[in-house]
Amino acid sequence: MSISDAERRAMARARDLATAVLGTTSPNPPVGAVVLDADGTPVGEGATAPPGGPHAEVTALAQAGDRARGGTAVVTLEPCAHTGRTGPCADALLAAGVARVVVAVPEPTELAVGGADRLRAAGVDVELGVEQAEAEAGALAGWLTGVREHRPFVVWKVAATLDGRVAAADGSSRWITGEAARAVVHRLRATCDAVVVGSGTALTDDPQLTVRDADGRPAARQPLRVVVDRQGRLPATARVLDDAAPTLVSRASDPAALLAELFDRDVRRVLLEGGPTLAAAFLRACLVDEAVVHLAPTFLGAGPSLVGDLGIRTMAGALSMTIIDVIPLGGDVQLRLRPTRHTGGRQHAEGGS
């Protein structure tokens, strides 16, 4: 596989473009594209628009104009070959006269596959699988989970003290972490299609679960707010029922049923913000794909732990995760982790129930 430095830089930029539109494209994949002219100079870029809008390649080609002819398109996902709400991206690339297409992730669905073959048949040089692992672990992770497992990708977010407490013994939990960490939470919510809590969290904290900017203003786009309330305990006065964002009160019997319900609503990326009980249910069901843990440099010594009973009784059965990155957030620290053991595409906790 022969890839130039300019193409590698373009692929990194394409991944960043895709990340920037996370939470706005479902059920379509968040894709980034960069067009290089014949000399390898970037002349156009784009990312997937909300459903019904142009795909990444079309936006990048429009920006490049005639400079795309004889150039290279660098894309995080294989250009589609089917007509949906918009035309095939493969045809758009051919019409623009590109000579080469560099792709990170081959198209995994039967519906849209065939773009690379169509391009090659027309004489375009196509490279597939360029930095594929990086793209699959990035913005496309949620969409790929939907394709492969027919469920949303789940990000579990939790804030805790250094001794793993999410609240004091008296139940108070505001605020464990500082303003920088709370700002990150709002940005994280904006990358998701839905934010999920249990009825216990809704009753104790009465959160609004909206996305707000640094000045406290509500964002133009709000994810679906979801409260799991099997016993009908949520009062009509709960803030999560206001008109600031759409809300679903679900009586799903377990995490798998809840995710199936959300998948049917075109949700592809879920932020789990519930308390220890809901978190434990998702972990026991092997349905957490990523964890974002905010740790404050404080100790409480008592109070609820960040996760409930997982049914694990030995160290050999511990659920293990790999640290993806560690980021200082003001006086706090963010850990981002992903499960290290998988069975059939899902995390596996030996010894768990």
C-alpha angles and dihedrals in degrees: 000000000000114000125168125225089247090055092049091051089048091051091052089050091048090054090051091050090052092049090052092063098045110137095025105074108054132167084023120070120260101242132177126205136186125189120210122195122232090278094053096255116141108247103162142017139179148161135213113287122217114286111301093025128101123293122242095263094051093052092047092048092049089053092047096047115173090351089076091069109108090004137109132263115209112198135174093218130034110267111258123250099199135083115240124142085329133031126268113289090213089063091048090054091049092049090051091054100236114172099203138027123197115198132188103194124030113229107269099192128084090220098062103024121117103062094115092048092050091050094047091048088057092052099261117143108236128192115192128193099028108163086341097161093055092050094046091051092048132056094334094058095093096045092047090052088055092051095046103035103020093233138093123272109253124219113188113206122191136165118209145160121254089266091055100256121146094189140010123261089264090057097253114139107161112135117004093151132036135253096276092057092046090052089054090053091058091051089048091051089052090060092057135077094215140018116211131201134161125244090256092062091043091053097042101041102019091212122189092211095206130139114250132177127236091278093051095255117142116252119245091241120049126190121234111274112222127192118187102215112160094166099046095244098141110110121225088241094062113128090229088068095058123110096257092100140354116280135200121196104201130196093190112156097225143356094273092053091047092051091048089053091050094044089057087056090057093256109152103165124042129190110209109206099159127125131267095288096053092041091053091050091055093045092048089051091051090239102129112101099175136010125209109193122187112199123196119203093242138102129216103171091206140042134075118328122237091254134025130230112317095186091247115139104170137049088238088063096049116135105239131202135188120235109237096183144341118217129181112232107192103290093346135071131230120212118192114196141173130198114269100203125058138183118191091347094310131100114263126209110194113221092017124127 
